[in-house]
């Protein structure tokens, strides 16, 4: 089981958190309060967002998900820079 998150709607948070799908985003003090109250009051929402958050992390940020990118970076360091770098970037963008 994952932990439901409320995050500030800035920077990378907006790339990782899809509001209402795998977490909640808040920009103002009032939105923070509303999001936290929703999580406190709604056990089903906590469970659904927590499970979706964990799935997101496992699919996009786990070692398994990063293995191909890591292998390409290692090949680049070993002397195949241009093509390996392009492949690594494409793989990373596909994962997002």
VEXPADO-512846 format. One line per field, with one value per atom (N, C-alpha, C): atom name; y, x, z. Coordinates in steps of 0.02 Angstrom, whole numbers, m for minus. Layout:
BEGIN
site = [CA  ...]
v = [Y  ...]
u = [X  ...]
w = [Z  ...]
END
This chain:
BEGIN
site = [N  CA  C  N  CA  C  N  CA  C  N  CA  C  N  CA  C  N  CA  C  N  CA  C  N  CA  C  N  CA  C  N  CA  C  N  CA  C  N  CA  C  N  CA  C  N  CA  C  N  CA  C  N  CA  C  N  CA  C  N  CA  C  N  CA  C  N  CA  C  N  CA  C  N  CA  C  N  CA  C  N  CA  C  N  CA  C  N  CA  C  N  CA  C  N  CA  C  N  CA  C  N  CA  C  N  CA  C  N  CA  C  N  CA  C  N  CA  C  N  CA  C  N  CA  C  N  CA  C  N  CA  C  N  CA  C  N  CA  C  N  CA  C  N  CA  C  N  CA  C  N  CA  C  N  CA  C  N  CA  C  N  CA  C  N  CA  C  N  CA  C  N  CA  C  N  CA  C  N  CA  C  N  CA  C  N  CA  C  N  CA  C  N  CA  C  N  CA  C  N  CA  C  N  CA  C  N  CA  C  N  CA  C  N  CA  C  N  CA  C  N  CA  C  N  CA  C  N  CA  C  N  CA  C  N  CA  C  N  CA  C  N  CA  C  N  CA  C  N  CA  C  N  CA  C  N  CA  C  N  CA  C  N  CA  C  N  CA  C  N  CA  C  N  CA  C  N  CA  C  N  CA  C  N  CA  C  N  CA  C  N  CA  C  N  CA  C  N  CA  C  N  CA  C  N  CA  C  N  CA  C  N  CA  C  N  CA  C  N  CA  C  N  CA  C  N  CA  C  N  CA  C  N  CA  C]
v = [m59  0  62  112  174  226  282  337  393  415  469  533  573  633  695  749  816  853  882  917  987  1030  1096  1088  1127  1123  1163  1141  1175  1124  1144  1105  1033  990  919  886  914  886  879  929  929  876  853  799  731  725  661  650  702  696  718  674  690  700  763  782  737  710  667  595  583  516  478  510  477  521  575  621  684  731  794  851  902  960  1020  1060  1119  1179  1236  1297  1349  1350  1401  1369  1411  1387  1352  1381  1353  1285  1279  1215  1161  1179  1131  1106  1151  1131  1086  1105  1065  996  991  926  882  910  871  850  893  874  817  820  765  699  699  637  613  658  639  608  637  616  557  540  491  434  380  322  292  290  262  304  369  413  403  398  385  321  268  204  207  236  240  281  340  382  350  318  285  229  188  133  159  211  240  272  304  335  282  228  174  146  136  111  159  224  274  268  264  259  195  139  76  77  106  107  157  212  266  276  257  277  221  160  104  86  47  24  m16  m56  m96  m51  1  47  87  98  139  97  32  m12  1  9  21  87  138  203  199  165  157  121  67  29  72  114  158  210  236  286  252  190  154  142  124  115  180  235  301  315  301  312  267  211  164  181  234  255  260  253  261  321  380  437  462  476  510  468  408  366  345  327  305  362  422  479  491  487  496  441  380  325  332  353  361  415  470  524  501  466  442  392  349  300  335  385  423  459  490  526  478  419  369  347  341  320  372  435  488  488]
u = [42  0  44  24  61  30  63  40  13  m49  m76  m38  m26  14  m25  m10  m31  35  42  104  89  138  133  133  93  87  142  203  261  311  350  406  390  435  431  369  344  283  228  222  169  182  244  260  247  253  246  174  145  78  27  m20  m77  m136  m157  m207  m269  m289  m347  m335  m279  m265  m216  m159  m110  m87  m124  m109  m150  m137  m173  m122  m137  m94  m129  m92  m120  m75  m106  m68  m76  m134  m147  m157  m155  m167  m235  m284  m352  m355  m319  m318  m283  m230  m197  m245  m281  m329  m383  m409  m462  m437  m378  m350  m339  m309  m297  m362  m411  m476  m508  m501  m529  m496  m430  m395  m414  m422  m442  m511  m556  m626  m643  m601  m620  m569  m583  m539  m529  m583  m577  m530  m534  m489  m417  m406  m338  m310  m351  m329  m315  m362  m354  m293  m284  m227  m162  m162  m102  m80  m127  m111  m86  m118  m97  m29  m15  50  106  93  143  156  102  109  151  138  177  251  267  337  369  333  361  372  325  331  382  390  432  498  504  562  598  575  608  673  714  776  760  708  690  672  632  612  672  721  779  835  829  884  905  858  875  911  886  918  988  996  1062  1110  1086  1128  1151  1107  1125  1176  1168  1216  1284  1284  1347  1381  1341  1370  1400  1365  1390  1457  1463  1525  1581  1561  1610  1631  1603  1627  1577  1514  1464  1420  1450  1414  1353  1359  1305  1242  1247  1188  1160  1203  1179  1143  1168  1136  1067  1061  996  947  971  928  906  953  936  884  891  842  774  773  709  677  716  690  661  696  672  607  603  542  483  496  444  417  462  442  398  407  366  298]
w = [0  0  0  m38  m40  6  9  51  7  18  m22  m8  m60  m52  m72  m36  m56  m67  m126  m143  m169  m161  m192  m267  m301  m374  m407  m398  m427  m454  m502  m527  m544  m524  m540  m509  m455  m425  m477  m520  m572  m625  m631  m679  m649  m584  m550  m526  m497  m469  m520  m534  m576  m528  m522  m473  m478  m421  m414  m440  m473  m499  m454  m437  m395  m337  m326  m271  m280  m236  m240  m243  m283  m289  m258  m222  m189  m202  m217  m230  m175  m144  m94  m25  25  93  97  66  67  31  m25  m60  m18  17  61  114  145  197  167  109  77  59  32  13  74  126  186  219  220  248  208  142  100  118  126  143  213  259  327  327  288  289  244  196  145  141  175  176  107  67  m1  m44  m37  m75  m53  12  37  7  7  m19  m94  m131  m204  m224  m194  m211  m188  m130  m105  m151  m173  m218  m285  m311  m375  m370  m313  m302  m302  m268  m265  m336  m373  m441  m484  m477  m514  m497  m433  m413  m439  m434  m458  m533  m571  m644  m670  m636  m663  m627  m563  m525  m488  m496  m462  m499  m467  m499  m562  m559  m617  m676  m662  m715  m741  m699  m718  m748  m748  m769  m841  m887  m957  m965  m931  m934  m905  m849  m819  m866  m898  m944  m1002  m1027  m1083  m1061  m1002  m977  m967  m943  m934  m1001  m1053  m1119  m1145  m1131  m1152  m1119  m1056  m1020  m1047  m1076  m1102  m1174  m1203  m1268  m1324  m1311  m1363  m1347  m1341  m1314  m1353  m1415  m1451  m1455  m1482  m1490  m1423  m1376  m1311  m1275  m1281  m1248  m1278  m1343  m1375  m1355  m1353  m1332  m1259  m1216  m1145  m1136  m1170  m1164  m1191  m1246  m1274  m1226  m1196  m1148  m1088  m1063  m1004  m1021  m1078  m1097  m1106  m1132  m1139  m1072  m1023  m955  m922  m940  m908  m940]
END
